[in-house]
């Protein structure tokens, strides 16, 4: 699995039905929503994306769209270990509406999702094999039940010569993450598509570069990263030997 997400949806009802009816999002309406959700931030329009790619935008970029009844905001900043700690102004903006947070990262098998109704948190789950269950608030939603019941065990193939220890969670977070995507938002990124799944490539999102004026300067961060890269030694390359061990080799 290679899916990554970090996005919010505000909706006047069930998200899948509202997204299926979404047409072209008005740029001015979307920009107004961005100014509301990023108060005091520097916001500059940039190239947009689709719902397929826009649920995990590059760092410093947000992809968003505002339609009557439903709004989508993709931003890596909402990828937080404790969804219940989503900034208060983002939760307050969901008054009278449903708010869905979905975040997952395939590199570490991490998943987090949460649902608020009229500003009240009704469900939050965050977990990964390294950290275990990070947050578990509210009753499991219906799509979760087969996982907690043991009907969807993790099927993980260990590396050669690795100890075949059991997967540290009763199920794979990314598998649950895809089912959460479908149940809460009406689409999946990986796995078998179903006839009712939303065509994410057909839904366009507007792009914005966003920066907290009180946060770290992007140029300084880039310079620090480049300095760290320059301090590293030359790359080393390995291949898998006949016995399953890693053997260093020259070049690619």
DONU-945310 format. One record per residue: residue in one letter; y, z, x of N, C-alpha, C in turn. Coordinates in steps of 0.05 Angstrom, whole numbers, plus 5000, padded with zeros to 4 digits. Atoms other than C-alpha are relative to their C-alpha. Example, Ala and Ser with C-alpha at 12.3 -4.5 7.8 and 13.67 -1.06 7.14 Angstrom:
<atoms>
+------+------+------+------+------+------+------+------+------+------+
: resn :  nc2 :  nc3 :  nc1 : cac2 : cac3 : cac1 :  cc2 :  cc3 :  cc1 :
+------+------+------+------+------+------+------+------+------+------+
:    A : 4976 : 5000 : 5018 : 4910 : 5156 : 5246 : 5024 : 5000 : 5018 :
:    S : 4976 : 4999 : 4984 : 4979 : 5143 : 5273 : 5022 : 5014 : 4985 :
+------+------+------+------+------+------+------+------+------+------+
</atoms>
This chain:
<atoms>
+------+------+------+------+------+------+------+------+------+------+
: resn :  nc2 :  nc3 :  nc1 : cac2 : cac3 : cac1 :  cc2 :  cc3 :  cc1 :
+------+------+------+------+------+------+------+------+------+------+
:    X : 4976 : 5000 : 5017 : 5000 : 5000 : 5000 : 5025 : 5000 : 5018 :
:    X : 4975 : 5001 : 4984 : 5070 : 4984 : 5025 : 5025 : 5003 : 4983 :
:    X : 4977 : 4998 : 5018 : 5115 : 5001 : 4967 : 5018 : 5023 : 5007 :
:    X : 4979 : 4979 : 4996 : 5180 : 5040 : 4976 : 5020 : 4998 : 4977 :
:    X : 4980 : 5000 : 5021 : 5228 : 5061 : 4922 : 5020 : 5023 : 5004 :
:    X : 4980 : 4978 : 5001 : 5291 : 5103 : 4914 : 5021 : 4992 : 4980 :
:    X : 4981 : 5010 : 5021 : 5327 : 5092 : 4848 : 5001 : 5019 : 4977 :
:    X : 4995 : 4985 : 5025 : 5354 : 5123 : 4784 : 5003 : 4981 : 4977 :
:    X : 4995 : 5015 : 5024 : 5354 : 5097 : 4713 : 5012 : 5019 : 4979 :
:    X : 4988 : 4986 : 5023 : 5400 : 5123 : 4658 : 4995 : 4983 : 4975 :
:    X : 5007 : 5016 : 5023 : 5378 : 5102 : 4589 : 5005 : 5016 : 4974 :
:    X : 4996 : 4988 : 5026 : 5393 : 5115 : 4516 : 4974 : 5003 : 4984 :
:    X : 5026 : 4998 : 5013 : 5319 : 5113 : 4500 : 4978 : 4995 : 5021 :
:    X : 5022 : 5006 : 4982 : 5253 : 5090 : 4530 : 5009 : 4977 : 5018 :
:    X : 4990 : 5019 : 4980 : 5269 : 5052 : 4594 : 4986 : 4972 : 4998 :
:    X : 5013 : 5027 : 4999 : 5216 : 4996 : 4591 : 5011 : 4981 : 4978 :
:    X : 4990 : 5017 : 5022 : 5240 : 4970 : 4523 : 5029 : 4991 : 5005 :
:    X : 4972 : 5008 : 4995 : 5313 : 4971 : 4544 : 5002 : 4980 : 5023 :
:    X : 4999 : 5019 : 4978 : 5300 : 4936 : 4610 : 4990 : 4972 : 4991 :
:    X : 5010 : 5026 : 5009 : 5261 : 4881 : 4574 : 5021 : 4984 : 4986 :
:    X : 4979 : 5013 : 5015 : 5323 : 4866 : 4533 : 5025 : 4995 : 5018 :
:    X : 4977 : 5003 : 4983 : 5370 : 4867 : 4593 : 5006 : 4971 : 5007 :
:    X : 4992 : 5027 : 4993 : 5409 : 4803 : 4605 : 5014 : 5001 : 5027 :
:    X : 4984 : 5000 : 4976 : 5462 : 4790 : 4657 : 5019 : 5024 : 4999 :
:    X : 4984 : 4976 : 4999 : 5497 : 4854 : 4678 : 5029 : 4992 : 5007 :
:    X : 4972 : 5006 : 4996 : 5573 : 4852 : 4674 : 5010 : 5012 : 5027 :
:    X : 4992 : 4989 : 4974 : 5603 : 4860 : 4745 : 5021 : 5022 : 4997 :
:    X : 4980 : 4980 : 5003 : 5664 : 4899 : 4721 : 4989 : 5026 : 4989 :
:    X : 5013 : 4977 : 5011 : 5622 : 4946 : 4679 : 4984 : 5015 : 5021 :
:    X : 5017 : 4988 : 4979 : 5574 : 4957 : 4738 : 5018 : 5014 : 5021 :
:    X : 4982 : 4988 : 4981 : 5632 : 4970 : 4786 : 5012 : 5026 : 4990 :
:    X : 4990 : 4976 : 5012 : 5660 : 5021 : 4738 : 4980 : 5023 : 5001 :
:    X : 5022 : 4980 : 4998 : 5593 : 5057 : 4736 : 4998 : 5011 : 5028 :
:    X : 5002 : 4991 : 4972 : 5591 : 5059 : 4812 : 5023 : 5019 : 5007 :
:    X : 4977 : 4982 : 4994 : 5661 : 5091 : 4815 : 4995 : 5027 : 4987 :
:    X : 5006 : 4975 : 5014 : 5637 : 5143 : 4765 : 4979 : 5017 : 5015 :
:    X : 5023 : 4986 : 4987 : 5573 : 5160 : 4803 : 5005 : 5006 : 5030 :
:    X : 4993 : 4995 : 4972 : 5605 : 5157 : 4873 : 5029 : 5007 : 5001 :
:    X : 4972 : 4993 : 5000 : 5671 : 5193 : 4862 : 5011 : 5005 : 5028 :
:    X : 4987 : 4996 : 4975 : 5717 : 5188 : 4921 : 4988 : 4985 : 5023 :
:    X : 5014 : 5015 : 4978 : 5669 : 5144 : 4961 : 5013 : 4973 : 5004 :
:    X : 4991 : 5027 : 4995 : 5687 : 5079 : 4994 : 4979 : 4981 : 4989 :
:    X : 5019 : 5018 : 5013 : 5655 : 5024 : 4952 : 5010 : 4971 : 5003 :
:    X : 4992 : 5028 : 4995 : 5656 : 4951 : 4971 : 4977 : 4982 : 4990 :
:    X : 5020 : 5018 : 5011 : 5620 : 4895 : 4934 : 4987 : 4984 : 5023 :
:    X : 5015 : 5015 : 4981 : 5566 : 4859 : 4973 : 4979 : 4983 : 4986 :
:    X : 5020 : 5018 : 5013 : 5508 : 4811 : 4961 : 4980 : 5017 : 4984 :
:    X : 5018 : 4986 : 5019 : 5463 : 4831 : 4903 : 4971 : 4995 : 5007 :
:    X : 5029 : 5002 : 4996 : 5388 : 4832 : 4895 : 4987 : 4998 : 4972 :
:    X : 5015 : 4999 : 5026 : 5334 : 4834 : 4841 : 4989 : 5028 : 4997 :
:    X : 5012 : 4974 : 5004 : 5301 : 4893 : 4810 : 4976 : 5004 : 5018 :
:    X : 5024 : 4998 : 4982 : 5239 : 4877 : 4853 : 5007 : 5012 : 5027 :
:    X : 4991 : 4990 : 4973 : 5276 : 4889 : 4919 : 5020 : 5022 : 4998 :
:    X : 4977 : 4982 : 5002 : 5334 : 4929 : 4893 : 4993 : 5030 : 4996 :
:    X : 5007 : 4972 : 5003 : 5295 : 4993 : 4880 : 4997 : 5014 : 5027 :
:    X : 5000 : 4988 : 4974 : 5294 : 5004 : 4955 : 5020 : 4984 : 5018 :
:    X : 4981 : 5015 : 4985 : 5359 : 4978 : 4985 : 5003 : 5010 : 5028 :
:    X : 4996 : 4991 : 4973 : 5379 : 4981 : 5058 : 5018 : 5025 : 5000 :
:    X : 4983 : 4976 : 4998 : 5412 : 5046 : 5081 : 5029 : 4992 : 4999 :
:    X : 4972 : 5005 : 5003 : 5485 : 5048 : 5062 : 5007 : 4979 : 4979 :
:    X : 4996 : 5019 : 5022 : 5476 : 4997 : 5006 : 4988 : 5011 : 4974 :
:    X : 5011 : 4994 : 5026 : 5466 : 5008 : 4932 : 4999 : 4975 : 4984 :
:    X : 5003 : 5022 : 5018 : 5440 : 4957 : 4883 : 5000 : 5012 : 4972 :
:    X : 4997 : 4987 : 5026 : 5459 : 4971 : 4811 : 5007 : 4979 : 4979 :
:    X : 4993 : 5017 : 5023 : 5469 : 4941 : 4742 : 5004 : 5019 : 4976 :
:    X : 4994 : 4985 : 5024 : 5499 : 4968 : 4678 : 4999 : 4981 : 4976 :
:    X : 5002 : 5014 : 5026 : 5478 : 4941 : 4610 : 5005 : 5020 : 4978 :
:    X : 4998 : 4981 : 5022 : 5492 : 4971 : 4542 : 4973 : 5014 : 4996 :
:    X : 5024 : 4984 : 5005 : 5441 : 5027 : 4535 : 4984 : 5007 : 5024 :
:    X : 5017 : 4994 : 4976 : 5412 : 5026 : 4606 : 5015 : 4992 : 5025 :
:    X : 4987 : 5005 : 4974 : 5436 : 5030 : 4678 : 4980 : 5006 : 5022 :
:    X : 5018 : 4997 : 4977 : 5398 : 5023 : 4744 : 5016 : 5002 : 5025 :
:    X : 4987 : 4996 : 4975 : 5420 : 5048 : 4812 : 4979 : 5004 : 5022 :
:    X : 5018 : 4997 : 4977 : 5378 : 5036 : 4875 : 5016 : 5010 : 5024 :
:    X : 4986 : 4988 : 4977 : 5400 : 5080 : 4934 : 4981 : 5019 : 5014 :
:    X : 5019 : 4983 : 4984 : 5359 : 5112 : 4990 : 5008 : 5029 : 4999 :
:    X : 4991 : 4972 : 5001 : 5401 : 5175 : 4981 : 4986 : 5017 : 4979 :
:    X : 5014 : 4984 : 5020 : 5361 : 5195 : 4920 : 4971 : 5005 : 5007 :
:    X : 5027 : 4994 : 4990 : 5297 : 5198 : 4961 : 5000 : 5028 : 5011 :
:    X : 4999 : 4972 : 4992 : 5297 : 5274 : 4963 : 4974 : 5014 : 4994 :
:    X : 5025 : 4986 : 5003 : 5238 : 5321 : 4971 : 4999 : 5016 : 4974 :
:    X : 4999 : 4983 : 5024 : 5261 : 5364 : 4913 : 5018 : 4986 : 4979 :
:    X : 4984 : 5014 : 5020 : 5283 : 5320 : 4855 : 5017 : 5018 : 4982 :
:    X : 4984 : 4981 : 5016 : 5307 : 5382 : 4817 : 5027 : 5006 : 5013 :
:    X : 4975 : 4996 : 4986 : 5362 : 5385 : 4870 : 5018 : 4975 : 5001 :
:    X : 4982 : 5023 : 5002 : 5392 : 5318 : 4852 : 5028 : 5009 : 4995 :
:    X : 4972 : 4991 : 5004 : 5468 : 5325 : 4857 : 5008 : 5003 : 4971 :
:    X : 4995 : 4992 : 5027 : 5495 : 5358 : 4795 : 5016 : 4978 : 4985 :
:    X : 4984 : 5020 : 5014 : 5545 : 5303 : 4779 : 4983 : 4976 : 4990 :
:    X : 5018 : 5021 : 5008 : 5489 : 5252 : 4776 : 4984 : 5008 : 4975 :
:    X : 5015 : 4989 : 5024 : 5450 : 5296 : 4727 : 5019 : 5001 : 4976 :
:    X : 4981 : 4997 : 5022 : 5513 : 5310 : 4686 : 5006 : 4974 : 4987 :
:    X : 4994 : 5027 : 5011 : 5523 : 5235 : 4677 : 4979 : 4992 : 4980 :
:    X : 5022 : 5008 : 5019 : 5458 : 5234 : 4636 : 5002 : 5015 : 4974 :
:    X : 4997 : 4985 : 5025 : 5485 : 5278 : 4580 : 4996 : 4981 : 4976 :
:    X : 5007 : 5016 : 5023 : 5456 : 5252 : 4515 : 4982 : 4977 : 5006 :
:    X : 5016 : 5023 : 4992 : 5411 : 5204 : 4553 : 4975 : 5010 : 5015 :
:    X : 5023 : 4995 : 4982 : 5346 : 5200 : 4592 : 5007 : 4992 : 5028 :
:    X : 4996 : 5007 : 4971 : 5349 : 5201 : 4668 : 4973 : 5000 : 5013 :
:    X : 5025 : 5002 : 4985 : 5290 : 5178 : 4711 : 5007 : 4996 : 5029 :
:    X : 4999 : 5003 : 4971 : 5285 : 5186 : 4786 : 4972 : 4992 : 5009 :
:    X : 5025 : 5008 : 4989 : 5231 : 5149 : 4823 : 5004 : 4994 : 5030 :
:    X : 4998 : 5004 : 4971 : 5221 : 5152 : 4899 : 4972 : 5002 : 5012 :
:    X : 5025 : 4998 : 4985 : 5162 : 5137 : 4944 : 5003 : 4985 : 5026 :
:    X : 4999 : 5012 : 4974 : 5150 : 5118 : 5016 : 4972 : 4997 : 5010 :
:    X : 5028 : 5006 : 4993 : 5086 : 5084 : 5037 : 4992 : 5010 : 5028 :
:    X : 5007 : 4992 : 4972 : 5090 : 5104 : 5111 : 4988 : 5028 : 5000 :
:    X : 5009 : 4972 : 5000 : 5078 : 5177 : 5094 : 4985 : 5007 : 4974 :
:    X : 5014 : 4995 : 5026 : 5044 : 5169 : 5026 : 5015 : 5021 : 4983 :
:    X : 4984 : 4980 : 5015 : 5101 : 5208 : 4994 : 5009 : 4988 : 4973 :
:    X : 4991 : 5008 : 5027 : 5118 : 5205 : 4920 : 5017 : 5023 : 4988 :
:    X : 4984 : 4981 : 5016 : 5172 : 5239 : 4879 : 5010 : 4986 : 4975 :
:    X : 4987 : 5011 : 5024 : 5192 : 5227 : 4807 : 5008 : 5023 : 4983 :
:    X : 4990 : 4979 : 5018 : 5230 : 5266 : 4755 : 5011 : 4987 : 4975 :
:    X : 4989 : 5008 : 5026 : 5253 : 5260 : 4683 : 5018 : 5022 : 4989 :
:    X : 4982 : 4981 : 5014 : 5313 : 5293 : 4651 : 5005 : 4989 : 4972 :
:    X : 4993 : 5007 : 5027 : 5328 : 5292 : 4576 : 5026 : 5015 : 4993 :
:    X : 4974 : 4988 : 5006 : 5401 : 5304 : 4558 : 5008 : 5021 : 5021 :
:    X : 4992 : 4982 : 4978 : 5413 : 5336 : 4626 : 4980 : 5022 : 5006 :
:    X : 5020 : 4979 : 4995 : 5351 : 5381 : 4622 : 4976 : 4989 : 5014 :
:    X : 5024 : 5010 : 4985 : 5296 : 5372 : 4673 : 4975 : 5008 : 4985 :
:    X : 5025 : 4994 : 5014 : 5230 : 5365 : 4637 : 4976 : 4995 : 5017 :
:    X : 5023 : 5004 : 4983 : 5185 : 5341 : 4693 : 5010 : 4992 : 5028 :
:    X : 4994 : 5008 : 4973 : 5190 : 5337 : 4769 : 4975 : 5004 : 5017 :
:    X : 5023 : 4998 : 4982 : 5135 : 5323 : 4819 : 5007 : 4987 : 5026 :
:    X : 4996 : 5011 : 4973 : 5139 : 5312 : 4894 : 4977 : 5010 : 5017 :
:    X : 5023 : 4993 : 4984 : 5080 : 5310 : 4941 : 4993 : 4979 : 5021 :
:    X : 5010 : 5018 : 4979 : 5050 : 5279 : 5004 : 4977 : 5014 : 5014 :
:    X : 5024 : 4988 : 4987 : 4986 : 5290 : 5044 : 5008 : 5019 : 5023 :
:    X : 4992 : 4983 : 4978 : 5025 : 5322 : 5102 : 5012 : 5026 : 4990 :
:    X : 4986 : 4976 : 5010 : 5067 : 5370 : 5060 : 4987 : 5013 : 4976 :
:    X : 5012 : 4989 : 5024 : 5022 : 5380 : 5000 : 5018 : 4996 : 4976 :
:    X : 4983 : 5001 : 5023 : 5055 : 5393 : 4933 : 5026 : 5014 : 5007 :
:    X : 4973 : 4990 : 4992 : 5129 : 5401 : 4949 : 5014 : 5012 : 4975 :
:    X : 4987 : 4990 : 5025 : 5154 : 5409 : 4877 : 4983 : 4991 : 4976 :
:    X : 5017 : 5005 : 5024 : 5116 : 5413 : 4811 : 5012 : 5016 : 4977 :
:    X : 4986 : 4987 : 5022 : 5160 : 5430 : 4751 : 4994 : 4986 : 4974 :
:    X : 5006 : 5011 : 5027 : 5142 : 5421 : 4678 : 4972 : 4991 : 4997 :
:    X : 5028 : 5009 : 5006 : 5079 : 5397 : 4644 : 4996 : 4971 : 5009 :
:    X : 5006 : 5028 : 4992 : 5045 : 5334 : 4672 : 5003 : 4981 : 4976 :
:    X : 4997 : 5021 : 5021 : 5061 : 5271 : 4633 : 4973 : 4986 : 4996 :
:    X : 5026 : 5010 : 5009 : 5006 : 5233 : 4598 : 4987 : 4982 : 5022 :
:    X : 5011 : 5018 : 4980 : 4998 : 5180 : 4654 : 4989 : 5015 : 5024 :
:    X : 5009 : 4984 : 4977 : 4986 : 5237 : 4704 : 4972 : 5012 : 4995 :
:    X : 5023 : 4984 : 5006 : 4928 : 5269 : 4668 : 4974 : 4991 : 5014 :
:    X : 5025 : 5008 : 4987 : 4871 : 5226 : 4696 : 4999 : 5008 : 5030 :
:    X : 4998 : 4993 : 4971 : 4895 : 5242 : 4767 : 4994 : 5030 : 5004 :
:    X : 5005 : 4972 : 4998 : 4896 : 5317 : 4757 : 4972 : 5008 : 4991 :
:    X : 5027 : 4995 : 5010 : 4829 : 5314 : 4721 : 4979 : 4992 : 5020 :
:    X : 5020 : 5009 : 4980 : 4796 : 5283 : 4782 : 4988 : 4973 : 4995 :
:    X : 5011 : 5027 : 5007 : 4785 : 5215 : 4750 : 5010 : 4978 : 5018 :
:    X : 4988 : 5021 : 4983 : 4827 : 5178 : 4802 : 5001 : 5010 : 5029 :
:    X : 5001 : 4989 : 4973 : 4804 : 5206 : 4870 : 5011 : 4980 : 5021 :
:    X : 4989 : 5017 : 4979 : 4837 : 5180 : 4933 : 4977 : 4987 : 5015 :
:    X : 5020 : 5016 : 4985 : 4796 : 5125 : 4967 : 5013 : 4991 : 5026 :
:    X : 4987 : 5005 : 4974 : 4820 : 5129 : 5039 : 4980 : 4996 : 5022 :
:    X : 5018 : 5006 : 4978 : 4783 : 5096 : 5097 : 5011 : 5010 : 5026 :
:    X : 4989 : 4988 : 4975 : 4791 : 5136 : 5162 : 5000 : 4980 : 5022 :
:    X : 5000 : 5016 : 4976 : 4808 : 5105 : 5229 : 4973 : 5003 : 5015 :
:    X : 5025 : 4998 : 4985 : 4749 : 5089 : 5275 : 5000 : 5025 : 5017 :
:    X : 5004 : 4975 : 4984 : 4723 : 5153 : 5309 : 5016 : 5023 : 4990 :
:    X : 4985 : 4977 : 5011 : 4769 : 5196 : 5266 : 4982 : 5018 : 4984 :
:    X : 5015 : 4982 : 5016 : 4742 : 5257 : 5234 : 5002 : 4993 : 4971 :
:    X : 4999 : 5008 : 5028 : 4723 : 5240 : 5163 : 5005 : 5025 : 4983 :
:    X : 4993 : 4977 : 5017 : 4759 : 5299 : 5133 : 5009 : 4989 : 4973 :
:    X : 4992 : 5009 : 5026 : 4773 : 5295 : 5059 : 5030 : 4997 : 4998 :
:    X : 4971 : 5004 : 5004 : 4841 : 5269 : 5037 : 5011 : 5027 : 4989 :
:    X : 4990 : 4973 : 5007 : 4885 : 5331 : 5030 : 5011 : 5003 : 4972 :
:    X : 4991 : 4998 : 5027 : 4906 : 5314 : 4959 : 4977 : 4990 : 4982 :
:    X : 5022 : 5009 : 5018 : 4860 : 5303 : 4898 : 5003 : 4971 : 4992 :
:    X : 4995 : 5028 : 5007 : 4890 : 5233 : 4889 : 5020 : 4989 : 5020 :
:    X : 4981 : 5012 : 4982 : 4932 : 5183 : 4927 : 5027 : 4998 : 4986 :
:    X : 4973 : 5000 : 5013 : 5007 : 5193 : 4913 : 5010 : 4972 : 4993 :
:    X : 4989 : 5026 : 5006 : 5023 : 5119 : 4916 : 4986 : 4987 : 4976 :
:    X : 5013 : 5010 : 5024 : 4971 : 5102 : 4863 : 5013 : 5013 : 4975 :
:    X : 4986 : 4987 : 5022 : 5002 : 5154 : 4817 : 5029 : 4989 : 4998 :
:    X : 4973 : 5010 : 5000 : 5070 : 5127 : 4838 : 5002 : 4973 : 4985 :
:    X : 5000 : 5025 : 5015 : 5053 : 5058 : 4811 : 4997 : 5004 : 4970 :
:    X : 5003 : 4995 : 5029 : 5029 : 5086 : 4745 : 5024 : 5013 : 4989 :
:    X : 4975 : 4989 : 5009 : 5092 : 5127 : 4741 : 5021 : 4979 : 4996 :
:    X : 4981 : 5022 : 5003 : 5133 : 5064 : 4752 : 4995 : 4985 : 4974 :
:    X : 5006 : 5015 : 5024 : 5097 : 5028 : 4696 : 5006 : 5016 : 4975 :
:    X : 4996 : 4984 : 5023 : 5099 : 5086 : 4647 : 5029 : 5006 : 4994 :
:    X : 4972 : 4992 : 5004 : 5171 : 5106 : 4659 : 5020 : 4977 : 5000 :
:    X : 4980 : 5022 : 4997 : 5204 : 5039 : 4676 : 4989 : 4973 : 4992 :
:    X : 5010 : 5025 : 5010 : 5157 : 4984 : 4653 : 4992 : 4979 : 5020 :
:    X : 5008 : 5019 : 4980 : 5138 : 4951 : 4718 : 4986 : 5014 : 5023 :
:    X : 5013 : 4990 : 4975 : 5098 : 4959 : 4783 : 5009 : 4983 : 5023 :
:    X : 4994 : 5015 : 4976 : 5109 : 4937 : 4854 : 4975 : 4989 : 5013 :
:    X : 5026 : 5008 : 4989 : 5036 : 4933 : 4875 : 4979 : 5005 : 4979 :
:    X : 5021 : 4996 : 5020 : 4970 : 4932 : 4839 : 4999 : 4977 : 4981 :
:    X : 5005 : 5022 : 5019 : 4947 : 4889 : 4781 : 5021 : 5000 : 4979 :
:    X : 4980 : 5002 : 5022 : 5003 : 4865 : 4736 : 4987 : 4998 : 4973 :
:    X : 5009 : 5002 : 5028 : 4994 : 4871 : 4661 : 5019 : 4982 : 4984 :
:    X : 4983 : 5019 : 5015 : 5020 : 4823 : 4609 : 5027 : 5011 : 4991 :
:    X : 4975 : 4989 : 5010 : 5073 : 4871 : 4584 : 5019 : 5010 : 5023 :
:    X : 4983 : 4992 : 4978 : 5101 : 4886 : 4654 : 5025 : 4984 : 5001 :
:    X : 4974 : 5014 : 4997 : 5174 : 4869 : 4664 : 5000 : 4982 : 5024 :
:    X : 4997 : 5018 : 4978 : 5189 : 4809 : 4707 : 5024 : 5009 : 5017 :
:    X : 4978 : 4988 : 4984 : 5229 : 4845 : 4761 : 5017 : 4979 : 5015 :
:    X : 4985 : 5021 : 4987 : 5249 : 4780 : 4795 : 5022 : 4988 : 4983 :
:    X : 4981 : 5012 : 5019 : 5287 : 4759 : 4733 : 5024 : 5018 : 4994 :
:    X : 4978 : 4981 : 5006 : 5332 : 4821 : 4731 : 5017 : 5002 : 5025 :
:    X : 4982 : 5000 : 4977 : 5392 : 4815 : 4777 : 5016 : 5026 : 5001 :
:    X : 4984 : 4976 : 4995 : 5427 : 4875 : 4808 : 5024 : 4992 : 5018 :
:    X : 4977 : 5005 : 4983 : 5497 : 4875 : 4838 : 4998 : 5018 : 5025 :
:    X : 5001 : 4985 : 4975 : 5505 : 4899 : 4910 : 5026 : 5013 : 5007 :
:    X : 4976 : 4985 : 4991 : 5553 : 4950 : 4938 : 4994 : 5014 : 5026 :
:    X : 5002 : 4983 : 4977 : 5564 : 4980 : 5006 : 5015 : 5026 : 4994 :
:    X : 4988 : 4974 : 5008 : 5578 : 5054 : 4995 : 4999 : 5019 : 5024 :
:    X : 4999 : 4981 : 4978 : 5601 : 5107 : 5044 : 5016 : 5025 : 4992 :
:    X : 4987 : 4974 : 5005 : 5619 : 5180 : 5037 : 5021 : 5003 : 5022 :
:    X : 4979 : 4997 : 4979 : 5687 : 5187 : 5072 : 4998 : 5026 : 5016 :
:    X : 5004 : 4975 : 4986 : 5667 : 5257 : 5092 : 4973 : 5001 : 5015 :
:    X : 5026 : 5001 : 4986 : 5599 : 5236 : 5119 : 5003 : 4989 : 5028 :
:    X : 4999 : 5011 : 4973 : 5580 : 5211 : 5188 : 5009 : 4971 : 5000 :
:    X : 4991 : 5027 : 4997 : 5612 : 5147 : 5212 : 4977 : 4982 : 5007 :
:    X : 5023 : 5018 : 4994 : 5562 : 5089 : 5209 : 5000 : 4988 : 5028 :
:    X : 4999 : 5011 : 4973 : 5587 : 5060 : 5275 : 4991 : 5021 : 5020 :
:    X : 5009 : 4979 : 4981 : 5576 : 5127 : 5310 : 4970 : 5004 : 4998 :
:    X : 5029 : 4998 : 5003 : 5506 : 5132 : 5281 : 4986 : 4977 : 5013 :
:    X : 5013 : 5024 : 4988 : 5490 : 5061 : 5303 : 5001 : 5002 : 5031 :
:    X : 4998 : 4997 : 4971 : 5516 : 5076 : 5373 : 4981 : 5021 : 5011 :
:    X : 5019 : 4979 : 4992 : 5474 : 5140 : 5377 : 4972 : 4989 : 5000 :
:    X : 5027 : 5012 : 5002 : 5412 : 5101 : 5355 : 4995 : 4981 : 5023 :
:    X : 5003 : 5019 : 4978 : 5424 : 5047 : 5406 : 4997 : 5014 : 5027 :
:    X : 5002 : 4984 : 4975 : 5433 : 5099 : 5461 : 4972 : 5011 : 5003 :
:    X : 5027 : 4989 : 4999 : 5366 : 5130 : 5442 : 4980 : 4978 : 5007 :
:    X : 5017 : 5022 : 4994 : 5333 : 5062 : 5443 : 5001 : 4992 : 5029 :
:    X : 4996 : 5008 : 4972 : 5363 : 5045 : 5511 : 4986 : 5020 : 5019 :
:    X : 5012 : 4979 : 4983 : 5336 : 5112 : 5538 : 4970 : 4999 : 5000 :
:    X : 5029 : 5002 : 5001 : 5265 : 5094 : 5519 : 4990 : 4981 : 5022 :
:    X : 5012 : 5017 : 4981 : 5218 : 5063 : 5568 : 4992 : 4973 : 4988 :
:    X : 5009 : 5026 : 5011 : 5191 : 4992 : 5562 : 4977 : 5004 : 4981 :
:    X : 5021 : 4997 : 5019 : 5144 : 4980 : 5504 : 4972 : 4998 : 5012 :
:    X : 5028 : 5001 : 4991 : 5069 : 4992 : 5513 : 4983 : 4988 : 4978 :
:    X : 5016 : 5014 : 5019 : 5016 : 4950 : 5479 : 4971 : 5008 : 5003 :
:    X : 5027 : 4991 : 5001 : 4946 : 4970 : 5458 : 4984 : 4982 : 4982 :
:    X : 5019 : 5014 : 5018 : 4885 : 4936 : 5428 : 4976 : 5018 : 4997 :
:    X : 5023 : 4985 : 5006 : 4822 : 4963 : 5398 : 4976 : 4991 : 5017 :
:    X : 5023 : 5007 : 4983 : 4764 : 4965 : 5448 : 4974 : 4998 : 4985 :
:    X : 5026 : 5003 : 5014 : 4691 : 4950 : 5432 : 4989 : 5026 : 4989 :
:    X : 5010 : 4974 : 5009 : 4677 : 5024 : 5425 : 5018 : 5013 : 4980 :
:    X : 4981 : 4989 : 5020 : 4735 : 5034 : 5377 : 5023 : 5015 : 5012 :
:    X : 4978 : 4986 : 4987 : 4781 : 5066 : 5429 : 5023 : 4981 : 5005 :
:    X : 4976 : 5016 : 4995 : 4852 : 5042 : 5444 : 5002 : 4994 : 5030 :
:    X : 4999 : 5009 : 4972 : 4859 : 5001 : 5509 : 5027 : 4988 : 5004 :
:    X : 4974 : 5011 : 4994 : 4927 : 4988 : 5539 : 4997 : 4973 : 5013 :
:    X : 5001 : 5027 : 4989 : 4942 : 4916 : 5556 : 5028 : 4992 : 5007 :
:    X : 4974 : 5010 : 4992 : 4999 : 4875 : 5585 : 5011 : 4981 : 4979 :
:    X : 4987 : 5019 : 5018 : 5047 : 4841 : 5538 : 4988 : 4998 : 4972 :
:    X : 5010 : 5004 : 5027 : 5036 : 4816 : 5468 : 4973 : 4986 : 4999 :
+------+------+------+------+------+------+------+------+------+------+
</atoms>
